[in-house]
């Protein structure tokens, strides 16, 4: 039994910001390895109250007992999680903080979570809405932009391509290199079937 408490009913997703995502268990004493989704990892040192958002949509309050950084990520140890089986219940969870506790940003900076749902335009032409942000080995995170017809683009969130960020208006104006969307866009179902027919 952990000391986790269900979140209050009046709190919504907009009241929270994801700062890490649990990817696996780590060690044998209830530790969980997580992917960092914050530019302020040093603030784990002063954070004791965190929230776990489960895939079911349930959010639970947790108390951070200890943490350390490992292989570009962070290992989290929560009070009341003392075994591998208990840590396994956190795998896939988003670790969040209340939005009011976010670190202040410099000018021209934005929280990744504020980008979700933003309409993206390329040289004035709207191309879709941001559905997710993927972090990988590249220098820039990739914006997962989905068009109305279901086609998905992966667009580098790089300063060189950004003309205007207005998360409060749910808009991101970009100027992408010519041909980038055509090269990057995965094939639609119709395109895959046409391609198979030519083979």
C-alpha positions as CSV (number, residue, x, y, z in Angstrom):
1,X,0.0,0.0,0.0
2,X,1.4,3.4,-1.0
3,X,0.7,6.8,0.4
4,X,-0.6,8.0,-3.0
5,X,-3.8,10.0,-2.9
6,X,-6.2,10.5,-5.8
7,X,-6.2,14.1,-7.2
8,X,-9.0,16.5,-6.4
9,X,-11.9,16.2,-8.8
10,X,-11.9,19.9,-9.8
11,X,-8.4,19.8,-11.2
12,X,-8.1,19.4,-14.9
13,X,-5.2,18.4,-17.3
14,X,-4.6,22.1,-17.9
15,X,-3.8,22.5,-14.2
16,X,-0.7,20.2,-14.6
17,X,2.5,20.0,-16.6
18,X,4.4,16.9,-17.4
19,X,8.1,17.0,-16.5
20,X,9.0,13.3,-16.9
21,X,7.6,10.0,-18.3
22,X,8.3,6.7,-16.5
23,X,9.8,4.2,-18.9
24,X,10.9,1.2,-16.7
25,X,11.7,0.0,-13.3
26,X,15.3,0.6,-12.0
27,X,16.8,-1.5,-9.2
28,X,15.0,-3.6,-6.7
29,X,13.8,-1.1,-4.1
30,X,10.9,0.6,-6.0
31,X,12.9,3.0,-8.1
32,X,11.6,4.0,-11.5
33,X,13.6,5.3,-14.5
34,X,12.1,8.2,-16.4
35,X,12.6,10.3,-19.5
36,X,13.2,13.9,-18.7
37,X,10.7,16.3,-20.3
38,X,11.9,19.5,-18.6
39,X,14.6,22.0,-19.1
40,X,14.9,22.4,-15.4
41,X,16.0,19.0,-14.0
42,X,17.7,20.6,-11.1
43,X,14.3,21.5,-9.6
44,X,13.8,17.8,-8.7
45,X,16.1,18.7,-5.7
46,X,13.5,21.0,-4.2
47,X,10.3,19.1,-5.4
48,X,8.8,16.7,-2.9
49,X,5.2,16.7,-4.2
50,X,4.7,15.2,-7.6
51,X,1.7,13.7,-9.4
52,X,1.5,10.5,-11.5
53,X,-0.9,10.6,-14.4
54,X,-1.8,7.0,-15.3
55,X,-2.9,5.8,-18.7
56,X,-6.4,5.4,-17.3
57,X,-6.6,9.1,-16.8
58,X,-6.3,8.8,-13.0
59,X,-3.9,11.2,-11.3
60,X,-2.3,10.4,-7.9
61,X,-0.2,12.5,-5.6
62,X,3.2,11.1,-4.7
63,X,6.0,12.1,-2.4
64,X,9.5,12.1,-3.9
65,X,11.8,10.4,-1.5
66,X,15.0,10.5,-3.6
67,X,16.2,11.0,-7.2
68,X,19.4,10.8,-9.2
69,X,20.3,11.4,-12.8
70,X,21.4,8.4,-14.9
71,X,22.2,8.0,-18.6
72,X,20.5,11.2,-19.6
73,X,17.3,10.5,-17.7
74,X,16.3,10.5,-14.0
75,X,15.7,7.8,-11.5
76,X,12.8,8.5,-9.1
77,X,12.2,6.9,-5.7
78,X,8.8,7.6,-4.2
79,X,7.7,7.1,-0.6
80,X,5.8,3.9,-0.3
81,X,7.2,2.3,-3.5
82,X,9.6,-0.3,-2.1
83,X,9.6,-3.2,-4.6
84,X,9.9,-3.9,-8.3
85,X,6.2,-4.8,-8.5
86,X,5.2,-1.5,-6.9
87,X,7.5,0.4,-9.3
88,X,6.0,-1.5,-12.3
89,X,2.6,0.2,-11.6
90,X,4.3,3.5,-12.6
91,X,5.6,2.4,-16.0
92,X,4.0,4.6,-18.7
93,X,2.9,7.2,-16.2
94,X,3.5,10.9,-16.8
95,X,5.1,12.6,-13.8
96,X,3.6,16.0,-13.4
97,X,3.6,19.2,-11.3
98,X,0.8,21.8,-10.8
99,X,1.1,24.4,-13.6
100,X,1.3,27.1,-10.9
101,X,4.6,25.6,-9.8
102,X,6.3,25.8,-13.2
103,X,9.7,27.6,-13.3
104,X,9.5,31.0,-15.0
105,X,10.6,31.0,-18.6
106,X,12.9,33.4,-20.5
107,X,11.4,35.5,-23.3
108,X,10.8,33.5,-26.5
109,X,10.7,30.2,-24.6
110,X,7.7,27.9,-24.3
111,X,6.7,24.9,-22.3
112,X,6.4,21.8,-24.5
113,X,3.1,20.9,-22.9
114,X,1.7,24.3,-24.1
115,X,2.4,23.4,-27.7
116,X,0.0,20.4,-27.7
117,X,-3.1,21.5,-29.6
118,X,-1.5,24.4,-31.3
119,X,-2.4,25.0,-35.0
120,X,0.8,25.0,-37.1
121,X,1.3,27.1,-40.2
122,X,4.0,27.0,-42.8
123,X,4.6,30.4,-44.5
124,X,1.0,31.3,-43.7
125,X,-0.6,28.0,-44.8
126,X,-2.1,26.0,-42.0
127,X,-0.7,22.4,-42.0
128,X,-2.4,20.8,-39.0
129,X,-2.3,20.7,-35.2
130,X,0.4,19.5,-32.8
131,X,-0.7,16.1,-31.3
132,X,2.6,15.2,-29.5
133,X,6.2,16.1,-29.1
134,X,8.9,13.5,-29.5
135,X,12.3,13.6,-28.0
136,X,15.1,11.6,-29.4
137,X,18.8,11.6,-30.4
138,X,18.5,14.7,-32.6
139,X,19.2,18.2,-31.4
140,X,15.6,19.4,-31.8
141,X,12.4,17.8,-30.5
142,X,10.0,16.6,-33.2
143,X,6.5,18.1,-33.4
144,X,3.9,15.5,-34.4
145,X,1.5,17.5,-36.5
146,X,-1.7,15.9,-37.7
147,X,-3.7,17.2,-40.7
148,X,-7.5,17.0,-40.9
149,X,-7.2,14.1,-43.3
150,X,-5.2,12.1,-40.8
151,X,-1.8,12.5,-42.5
152,X,1.0,13.0,-39.9
153,X,4.1,15.2,-40.2
154,X,7.2,15.2,-38.0
155,X,8.5,18.8,-37.9
156,X,11.7,19.8,-36.1
157,X,11.0,22.3,-33.4
158,X,14.0,24.4,-34.3
159,X,14.5,28.1,-33.7
160,X,15.6,28.6,-37.3
161,X,12.1,27.5,-38.5
162,X,10.0,29.5,-36.0
163,X,8.5,32.8,-37.0
164,X,6.1,33.3,-34.1
165,X,5.0,31.3,-31.1
166,X,1.7,32.2,-29.5
167,X,0.7,29.3,-27.2
168,X,-2.0,31.4,-25.5
169,X,-3.6,31.7,-29.0
170,X,-2.9,28.0,-29.7
171,X,-0.8,29.0,-32.8
172,X,2.7,28.3,-34.0
173,X,3.9,30.1,-37.2
174,X,6.8,28.5,-38.9
175,X,8.8,28.8,-42.2
176,X,10.0,25.4,-43.2
177,X,12.5,24.5,-45.8
178,X,11.0,23.9,-49.2
179,X,10.0,20.2,-49.6
180,X,10.4,19.3,-46.0
181,X,6.8,18.2,-45.5
182,X,6.7,16.2,-48.7
183,X,9.9,14.3,-47.7
184,X,8.9,13.7,-44.2
185,X,5.2,12.9,-44.4
186,X,4.4,9.2,-43.9
187,X,2.2,7.6,-46.6
188,X,-1.5,7.5,-46.2
189,X,-3.4,4.2,-46.5
190,X,-4.4,5.1,-50.1
191,X,-0.9,6.0,-51.0
192,X,0.4,2.8,-49.6
193,X,-2.1,0.8,-51.6
194,X,-1.3,2.7,-54.8
195,X,2.4,2.1,-54.1
196,X,1.8,-1.7,-53.6
197,X,-0.1,-1.7,-56.9
198,X,2.9,-0.4,-58.8
199,X,5.3,-3.0,-57.3
